[in-house]
Amino acid sequence: MQDEVRTLNDIYALTCSIDRPAAMKYKKGDRWLDISVPEFRDTVRWLATGLRHLGVKAGDRVAILSENRPQWTMADFAALCLGAVSVPIYPTLLGWQIEYILNDAGIVAIVCSDREQLQKISEIRAHIPTLQHVILVDGTPQAGVLLFQEVVDNGKRLEAKQGTEWFDESRKSRKPDDLATLVYTSGTTGNPKGAMLTHGNITSNVVTVRDIVPFQPGDTALSILPLSHILERMVDFLFLYKGGTIAYAENVTKVADNLSEVHPEYFAAVPRLFEKMRARIMDNVAAAPKIRQKIFHWALGIGQQRLQYMVERKPVPGMLGIKSKIADKLVFKKIHERLGGKVKFVVSGGAPLSAELAAFFIGAGVEILEGYGLTETSPVIAVNRPDKRRLGTVGPVIPGIEVKIAEDGEILTRGPHVMIGYWNNPEATAQAIDADGWFHTGDIGEIDSDGFLKITDRKKDIIINAYGKNIAPQPLEALLKSSPYVGTPVLIGDRRKYLAALIVPNFEKLERDAQALGVHFNSREELVANARVKGIIQEEIDRFNKNLDRQEKIRRFALLSRDFTIDDDEITPSLKVKRKNIDKKYKQVIDELFADEGLAEG
C-alpha cells in the first residue's frame, strides 16, 4: 500500500489501517491520555462531515490557530479529506499579523485552541469579511462561536443518517497536484507570503524521507516544534504513516518535563533547544563539587576522542572503548536521561546547527541528524542519515530531487518537493522560481566531493563591508553563541569599516554567577551596564577574535537588557532575527558603535 501513497489523504488512510498502542498522546492535568487509532479515524471523519454541513467545500481555506495538540492534526486531516486547504498560523502571532494572513488567504473557517487565541480573533473578526465560522477547542460556548466537539458530534449524527460514502469519495478524489495547504513564511522582511504546497509536494517528501531515516513502528515521538512549522508537520505525517505514536508537548517551557514523562524515541527541534540544553548542563557542572567537574570534563575529552567513531557508527577500539564505557556510565547516561532515556535519534532543522554543538551531543552518544530545507520545499532538501553523515554539513541531498550551486554560491533546487508558487503573489513567485523550474533558496552553500551539502550563509544576510569584502554573519554568530555568557548576538557592519555586535547576554548564567563575579545589580539594565560584565564579554570576544581574519574581527559591541521578541517584531516565529527591524529599532545604539570608525578600525 505504501507505493500507492500519493496524497496526504492516502497518509490519513494508511494511518488508520496500522494498529498501534495509541495514535496520539496528550497531557491533561497530571496524566498522559491516549487517543486510539479508531478514535482518531472517526473524529477526523466526523469533523469533516460537520465542516461540510457548515458549508465548507473543496477549495475553501480553513485556518488552524493553535498550539500542538491532537485537535490540530485532526482539523488538518479533516480539511484535507474534505478537499479544503488548511492554513496553519503560529499561535505566537499578534492579532494584526493574523488579520493579514486571514484576509490574504480568504479564510472561511478557523479552529482556535483556547480563549487566548479566540480573543485575538474576536478583536479582528469584523475586519475579515470572508470568515464565516470560528471553532473553539477548549472553552465555554459564546455567541458566534462553535465548539470543536459540537461540530464533531453534529458530524457523527449526520453520518448516522447519510453514511460515509461522500467522505470516502472526497478523500479519494484529491490528486497530487491539488493544493493542500498555504504555509505562510514568517519572513525576515515585509509581509509573510503564503507558500502553496500541494498534496504531492509534501507526500513526495514524506515518502522519500521514510526510506532514508529509520523511524520504527510502535515508537513514540515528542512533538515539540510548532505544527505551524512545516518541518514538525512533515515529521508528524511521516511518523503517523510509519505506525508511530505522537505525544504532544504541553509547551516549550515543559519540554524537559515531558521528555522525562513520555520517554520518546525521537523528536525534532531547532538548534536553540540544544544550545539551552547544553548551557543548563554546563551550569549544573559548574555548581558541582570539583571532583565531579573533573570527571565531567574528562568524559567530554573522551567524547571528542571517540567522535569520529560515533559519527561513522563504528565500534570504539581498545583502551578508548573501555574509557568510553566508563564515561557513558558516569556522565553521558545522565544526559540521555534528560532526554527521556530512550532516544534513538533527534532531528535538527530550522536553522544551522554549529559543528561544535553537534560534536558535544554526538560525542556524548546522542544521535543528532541535521537536515536542511525551507517551507517552499516541503521542507527537506538534504539530511544526514545514521549511516551517512558528516559534521558541519546538512547531509546528502535526498533522492529524487535536484540541487545545484549557482555562480554566486546560491543553492538552487528543483523537483516534486518545490511549491507551485506564492498565493496571490505572482511577482514573488517569479523571483523565487525561474523559467527552468529552479527554486532559489536564498542560502549560500557548497557541495563537497562526497555529495554532502554545507550551508555557509543567507544570501540576503551577507555583510559587505566598506572595503567590499563579503562577510557571512551566521558562522560568526554561531561562534559567539558557543560562549556560556552570550545568548543572542547580531552582527552589524554592512558598508562599515569594521564589524560590531549587539549582544543579548545569557542572563540565566550571568545572574547565577553575579555574586561570585562580584557584580551587584537591581535590574538587567544595571547588569549590562556593569563594567565587570562588559569585561567578561570582551574577554570572550577577544578569545574568538584570535582565530578570525582581520576584517572578521568584532571591534565593538553593545549589551542589550532584554532578548528579542516576536511581539516586538524583532524575530520570526521560527526564531530568525529580523535584521532590518533590529537595525531600525536600535539605530541609536548602532550609530554609537560606529561613532568613530577610524579609531576602532585597527
C-alpha positions in Angstrom: 0.0 0.0 0.0 3.0 2.3 0.6 3.6 2.5 -3.2 0.0 3.9 -3.5 0.6 6.8 -1.2 0.4 9.9 -3.4 -1.6 12.4 -1.3 -1.9 13.4 2.3 -5.3 11.8 2.3 -3.6 8.5 1.5 -1.4 9.0 4.5 -4.5 9.5 6.6 -6.0 6.2 5.3 -2.7 4.4 5.9 -2.5 5.8 9.4 -6.0 4.5 10.2 -5.0 1.0 8.9 -2.0 0.4 11.2 -2.6 -0.9 14.6 -0.6 0.6 17.5 -0.9 1.2 21.2 -2.1 4.7 20.5 -2.2 7.2 17.6 -1.6 10.1 19.9 -0.9 11.1 23.5 -1.6 14.4 25.3 -1.4 15.6 28.8 -4.4 16.6 30.8 -3.8 17.8 34.3 -1.0 15.5 35.6 -1.9 12.5 33.4 -1.0 11.5 29.8 -4.0 10.2 27.9 -4.1 8.1 24.8 -6.1 8.6 21.6 -6.6 5.3 19.8 -6.4 4.8 16.1 -10.2 4.3 15.8 -10.9 7.4 17.8 -8.5 9.4 15.6 -10.0 7.9 12.4 -13.6 8.7 13.4 -13.0 12.1 14.8 -11.4 13.3 11.6 -14.3 11.9 9.5 -17.0 13.3 11.8 -15.2 16.7 11.9 -15.0 16.8 8.1 -18.7 15.9 7.9 -19.5 18.7 10.4 -17.5 21.2 8.4 -19.2 20.2 5.2 -22.6 20.7 6.9 -21.5 24.3 7.8 -20.9 24.9 4.1 -17.1 24.4 3.9 -16.3 23.0 0.5 -13.4 21.8 -1.6 -11.0 24.7 -2.3 -12.1 26.7 0.8 -9.3 27.8 3.1 -9.6 26.6 6.8 -7.1 28.2 9.3 -5.7 26.5 12.4 -4.6 28.8 15.2 -3.4 26.5 17.9 -0.6 25.1 19.9 0.4 21.5 19.3 -2.4 19.1 20.3 -4.4 16.2 18.8 -7.1 18.5 17.5 -4.6 20.4 15.4 -3.8 17.3 13.4 -7.4 16.2 13.3 -8.5 19.6 12.0 -5.7 19.4 9.4 -6.7 16.0 8.1 -10.4 16.8 8.2 -9.9 19.9 6.0 -7.7 17.9 3.6 -10.1 15.0 3.3 -12.9 17.5 2.6 -10.9 18.9 -0.2 -10.3 22.2 1.6 -6.9 24.0 2.0 -5.6 24.1 5.5 -3.7 27.3 6.6 -1.6 26.9 9.8 -1.0 30.0 11.9 1.7 30.4 14.6 -0.1 30.8 17.9 2.6 33.3 18.9 1.5 35.8 16.3 -0.3 39.0 17.3 -3.8 40.0 16.1 -2.7 42.4 13.4 -0.3 39.7 12.0 -3.1 37.1 12.0 -5.5 39.6 10.4 -3.2 40.0 7.4 -2.9 36.2 6.8 -6.7 35.5 7.2 -7.5 38.2 4.7 -4.8 37.3 2.2 -5.9 33.7 2.3 -9.6 34.4 2.3 -10.2 32.2 5.3 -13.8 30.8 5.6 -13.4 28.9 8.9 -10.8 28.9 11.7 -10.1 26.5 14.5 -8.8 28.2 17.7 -7.2 26.3 20.6 -8.4 28.3 23.6 -9.8 31.6 24.9 -6.4 33.4 24.4 -6.4 32.6 20.7 -10.1 33.2 20.4 -9.7 36.7 21.9 -7.3 37.6 19.1 -9.9 36.5 16.5 -12.7 38.3 18.3 -10.8 41.6 18.1 -10.2 41.4 14.3 -13.2 39.4 13.1 -15.1 42.4 11.9 -12.2 43.1 9.5 -12.2 39.7 7.9 -15.2 39.6 5.5 -14.7 36.0 4.3 -14.6 34.5 7.8 -17.9 32.7 8.5 -17.1 30.1 11.2 -15.0 30.3 14.4 -14.5 26.9 16.1 -13.1 26.8 19.7 -11.4 23.6 21.0 -11.2 24.5 24.7 -13.5 26.9 26.4 -17.2 27.8 27.1 -19.7 28.5 24.3 -20.4 32.0 23.3 -22.3 33.9 20.7 -21.0 33.4 17.1 -18.5 30.7 18.2 -18.9 26.9 17.7 -17.2 24.3 20.0 -14.9 21.8 18.3 -16.7 18.9 20.0 -20.1 20.3 18.9 -19.0 20.2 15.2 -17.7 16.7 15.7 -20.9 15.5 17.4 -23.0 17.1 14.7 -20.9 15.3 12.0 -21.5 12.0 13.9 -25.2 12.5 13.8 -25.3 13.4 10.2 -23.1 10.4 9.3 -25.6 8.1 11.0 -28.2 9.3 8.5 -26.1 9.8 5.4 -23.4 7.2 5.7 -19.7 7.6 4.9 -19.8 7.3 1.1 -19.4 11.0 0.5 -16.3 11.2 2.8 -14.7 8.2 1.1 -15.3 9.7 -2.3 -14.0 13.1 -1.2 -10.9 11.7 0.4 -10.0 9.6 -2.7 -10.8 12.5 -5.1 -7.7 14.5 -4.2 -4.9 14.4 -6.7 -1.1 15.0 -6.1 -1.3 18.3 -8.0 -4.2 19.6 -5.8 -3.4 22.4 -3.4 -3.2 21.1 0.1 -2.0 24.0 2.3 -0.9 27.6 2.4 2.0 27.9 4.8 2.9 31.5 5.4 6.6 32.1 5.6 7.3 34.3 8.6 9.7 36.4 6.6 12.5 38.5 7.9 11.4 41.4 5.7 8.0 42.6 4.6 4.6 40.8 4.9 4.6 37.0 5.1 4.0 35.1 1.8 1.7 32.0 1.5 3.7 29.1 0.1 1.3 26.9 -2.0 2.1 23.3 -1.2 0.3 20.5 -3.0 -0.6 17.1 -1.7 2.2 15.7 -4.0 4.8 18.2 -2.7 4.5 17.1 0.9 3.8 13.5 0.2 6.8 13.1 -2.0 8.9 14.5 0.9 7.3 12.1 3.4 7.8 9.0 1.2 11.4 9.9 0.3 12.5 10.6 3.9 10.7 7.4 5.0 13.2 5.4 3.0 16.3 7.1 4.4 15.6 7.9 8.1 14.8 4.8 10.2 11.7 5.7 12.1 10.2 2.4 13.6 6.5 1.4 14.0 5.4 1.3 17.6 7.9 4.0 18.7 6.9 7.4 20.2 7.9 10.9 19.0 7.5 14.0 21.1 6.0 16.9 19.0 7.9 20.0 20.2 8.3 22.4 17.3 5.1 24.2 16.3 2.9 22.3 13.9 2.7 25.6 12.0 6.4 24.9 11.1 6.5 22.7 8.1 9.3 20.5 9.5 7.2 19.4 12.5 4.2 18.9 10.4 6.0 16.8 7.8 7.7 14.7 10.6 4.3 14.1 12.2 2.8 13.0 8.9 5.7 10.6 8.5 5.5 9.3 12.0 1.8 8.5 11.8 2.3 7.0 8.4 5.1 4.7 9.9 2.9 3.4 12.7 4.2 5.5 15.5 2.6 7.4 18.4 2.8 11.2 18.6 3.0 12.7 22.1 2.3 16.5 22.0 4.5 18.5 24.3 2.5 20.9 26.6 4.6 23.9 25.7 8.2 24.9 25.2 8.7 25.5 29.0 7.6 22.0 29.8 9.7 20.1 27.2 12.2 18.9 29.8 9.4 17.5 32.0 7.6 16.0 29.0 10.8 14.2 27.8 11.2 12.5 31.2 7.5 11.6 31.3 7.0 10.3 27.8 10.4 8.7 27.1 10.3 9.3 23.4 12.4 7.5 20.8 12.5 10.6 18.6 11.9 14.3 18.4 12.6 17.3 16.1 14.0 20.5 17.4 15.8 23.7 16.4 19.4 24.3 17.4 18.4 26.8 20.1 16.9 24.0 22.1 20.2 22.1 22.1 22.1 25.3 22.9 19.9 25.8 26.0 20.2 22.2 27.0 24.0 22.3 26.8 24.0 25.6 28.8 22.0 24.0 31.6 24.3 21.0 31.7 27.4 23.2 31.8 25.8 25.4 34.5 25.0 22.4 36.7 28.5 21.1 36.3 30.0 24.5 37.3 28.0 24.3 40.5 29.0 20.8 41.3 31.9 19.7 43.5 35.4 19.9 42.0 35.7 16.1 41.7 32.5 15.9 39.7 33.7 18.7 37.4 36.9 16.9 36.8 35.1 13.7 35.9 32.7 15.5 33.6 35.5 17.3 31.7 37.4 14.0 31.4 34.3 12.4 29.9 33.9 15.3 27.5 37.5 14.7 26.3 36.7 11.0 25.8 33.6 12.1 23.8 35.8 14.2 21.5 38.3 11.3 21.1 35.6 8.9 20.1 33.6 11.4 18.0 34.6 10.1 14.6 33.7 6.5 15.6 30.3 7.7 16.7 29.7 9.7 13.5 30.6 6.6 11.4 28.8 4.2 13.8 31.9 2.1 14.3 32.9 0.3 17.5 35.3 2.3 19.7 38.5 0.3 19.8 40.9 -0.7 22.6 41.5 1.4 25.7 39.4 4.2 24.3 36.5 1.8 24.1 37.0 0.9 27.8 37.2 4.6 28.8 34.1 5.2 26.7 32.0 2.8 28.7 33.2 4.4 31.9 32.3 7.9 30.5 28.9 6.6 29.4 28.1 5.2 32.9 29.4 8.1 35.0 28.4 11.1 32.8 26.7 10.6 29.5 24.0 8.4 30.9 22.7 11.4 32.8 22.5 13.5 29.5 20.4 10.6 27.9 18.2 10.6 31.0 17.5 14.3 30.5 16.1 13.3 27.0 13.9 10.6 28.5 16.4 7.7 28.4 15.1 6.0 25.2 16.0 8.5 22.4 17.3 6.8 19.3 18.0 10.0 17.4 16.8 13.6 17.1 16.4 15.7 14.0 17.7 19.3 14.0 16.4 21.8 11.5 15.1 25.3 11.0 18.5 27.0 11.5 22.2 26.0 11.2 23.5 23.7 13.9 27.1 24.5 14.7 29.6 21.7 14.3 30.8 22.3 17.8 27.3 21.9 19.3 26.7 18.8 17.2 30.0 17.4 18.4 29.1 17.9 22.0 26.0 15.8 21.8 27.2 13.2 19.3 30.3 12.7 21.4 28.0 12.1 24.4 26.2 9.4 22.3 23.1 11.4 21.4 22.4 10.9 17.7 21.6 14.3 16.1 20.7 14.2 12.4 20.9 17.7 11.0 18.8 18.5 7.9 18.1 21.4 5.6 15.1 22.7 3.8 12.6 25.5 3.5 8.8 26.0 3.8 8.8 26.3 0.0 10.4 22.9 -0.4 8.0 20.9 1.8 10.6 21.1 3.5 13.5 18.6 3.3 16.3 19.1 0.7 19.1 17.3 2.4 19.6 15.4 5.7 22.3 13.5 7.5 21.4 9.8 8.0 22.6 7.5 10.7 24.7 5.6 8.2 25.8 8.7 6.1 26.6 11.9 7.9 29.3 14.5 8.3 29.6 17.1 10.9 29.4 20.7 9.7 27.1 19.7 6.8 23.4 19.2 6.4 23.9 15.8 4.8 23.5 14.4 1.3 20.7 15.7 -0.9 17.6 13.4 -0.7 16.8 11.1 -3.6 14.5 12.2 -6.4 15.3 15.9 -6.4 18.0 18.1 -8.0 20.3 20.6 -6.3 23.0 22.9 -7.9 25.1 25.8 -6.8 24.7 29.0 -8.8 27.6 31.1 -9.9 27.1 33.4 -6.9 27.0 30.5 -4.5 23.3 30.3 -4.0 21.7 26.9 -3.5 19.1 26.1 -6.2 16.7 23.1 -6.1 14.2 21.5 -8.5 11.8 18.6 -8.2 8.5 17.3 -6.8 9.1 19.0 -3.4 9.1 22.6 -4.7 5.9 24.6 -4.1 3.8 25.7 -7.0 4.2 29.4 -6.0 3.1 32.1 -3.6 -0.6 32.7 -3.0 -1.8 35.9 -4.7 1.8 36.9 -5.4 3.0 36.1 -9.0 5.8 38.7 -8.7 7.3 36.9 -5.7 6.8 33.5 -7.4 8.7 34.7 -10.5 11.5 35.9 -8.3 11.7 32.6 -6.4 11.2 30.1 -9.2 13.0 30.7 -12.5 11.8 29.7 -16.0 13.6 26.4 -15.8 11.8 25.4 -12.6 14.8 26.0 -10.2 13.8 27.4 -6.8 16.2 30.0 -5.5 16.7 29.2 -1.7 18.4 32.5 -0.8 21.0 30.4 1.1 24.7 30.2 0.1 26.4 26.8 0.1 28.6 24.3 -1.4 28.6 20.5 -2.1 31.8 18.6 -1.2 33.3 15.8 -3.3 31.3 13.2 -1.4 28.0 14.9 -2.1 27.5 16.5 1.4 25.8 19.9 1.3 27.1 22.7 3.5 25.3 25.9 4.2 27.6 28.9 4.7 25.2 31.8 5.0 22.0 33.5 3.9 22.4 35.4 0.6 20.4 38.4 1.9 22.3 38.4 5.2 25.7 38.7 3.7 27.5 41.8 5.1 29.5 43.7 2.5 31.9 46.0 4.4 33.3 49.3 3.3 36.2 47.6 1.6 33.9 45.3 -0.5 34.6 42.2 1.5 31.7 39.7 1.8 31.3 38.5 5.4 28.9 35.8 6.4 27.4 36.7 9.8 25.8 33.4 10.8 29.0 31.4 11.3 30.5 34.2 13.4 27.2 34.5 15.4 27.3 30.7 16.0 30.8 31.1 17.3 29.7 33.8 19.7 26.8 31.7 20.9 29.2 28.9 21.9 30.2 31.2 24.8 28.2 30.4 28.0 27.8 34.2 28.6 26.3 35.0 25.2 22.6 34.5 24.5 21.7 36.1 21.1 24.3 38.0 19.1 23.6 40.1 16.0 26.5 41.2 13.8 26.4 44.7 12.3 28.8 46.0 9.6 27.2 46.4 6.2 29.0 49.2 4.4 31.0 49.9 7.6 34.8 49.7 8.1 34.6 47.1 10.8 32.2 44.6 12.5 30.3 45.3 15.7 27.7 43.3 17.6 24.5 43.7 19.5 24.6 41.1 22.2 21.8 39.8 24.5 23.7 38.1 27.3 22.8 34.7 28.7 21.0 36.3 31.7 20.4 33.0 33.5 24.2 32.4 33.6 25.1 35.9 34.4 22.6 36.3 37.2 23.6 32.9 38.7 27.3 33.9 38.6 26.9 37.5 39.6 27.8 37.1 43.3 30.9 35.0 42.5 31.9 37.7 40.0 31.5 40.5 42.5 28.7 42.0 40.5 25.8 43.8 42.3 22.6 44.7 40.4 19.0 45.5 40.9 17.9 45.2 37.3 19.1 43.8 34.0 19.7 47.3 32.9 22.2 47.7 35.7 23.7 44.2 34.9 24.5 45.0 31.3 25.9 48.4 32.3 28.3 46.8 34.8 32.0 47.2 33.9 32.8 43.6 35.1 30.1 42.1 32.9 31.3 44.1 29.9 34.8 42.9 30.6 33.7 39.3 30.6 32.0 39.7 27.2 35.1 41.5 25.9 37.3 38.6 27.1 35.0 36.2 25.2 35.2 38.2 22.0 39.0 38.6 22.3 39.2 34.8 22.6 37.3 34.3 19.3 39.0 37.2 17.5 42.4 35.5 17.8 41.3 32.9 15.2 39.5 35.3 12.8 40.6 37.2 9.7 41.3 40.9 10.3 38.1 42.0 8.7 36.0 39.4 10.5 37.2 40.5 14.0 34.5 42.1 16.1 35.8 45.5 17.2 32.9 46.8 19.4 29.8 45.6 21.0 26.7 46.8 22.9 24.9 44.7 25.5 21.1 44.8 25.4 19.0 44.4 28.6 16.3 42.2 27.1 16.0 39.4 24.5 14.5 39.9 21.0 10.8 39.0 20.9 8.1 38.1 18.4 5.8 40.6 19.9 8.2 43.4 19.1 8.6 42.1 15.5 12.3 41.5 16.1 12.3 37.8 15.4 10.1 35.5 13.4 8.0 32.7 14.9 10.8 30.3 13.9 13.3 32.5 15.9 15.1 34.0 12.9 16.4 37.5 13.6 14.7 40.3 11.6 17.9 42.2 10.9 16.3 45.2 9.1 13.8 45.7 12.0 16.7 45.5 14.6 18.8 47.9 12.5 15.9 50.4 12.7 14.9 49.8 16.4 18.5 50.0 17.7 19.7 52.7 15.3 21.0 55.0 18.1 22.9 52.2 19.8 24.4 51.1 16.4 25.4 54.6 15.5 27.3 54.9 18.8 29.2 51.7 18.0 30.4 53.3 14.8 30.7 56.9 16.1 34.4 56.9 15.3 35.2 54.2 12.8 38.7 55.4 12.2 39.9 54.8 15.8 38.4 51.4 16.1 39.5 50.2 12.6 42.8 48.8 13.8 
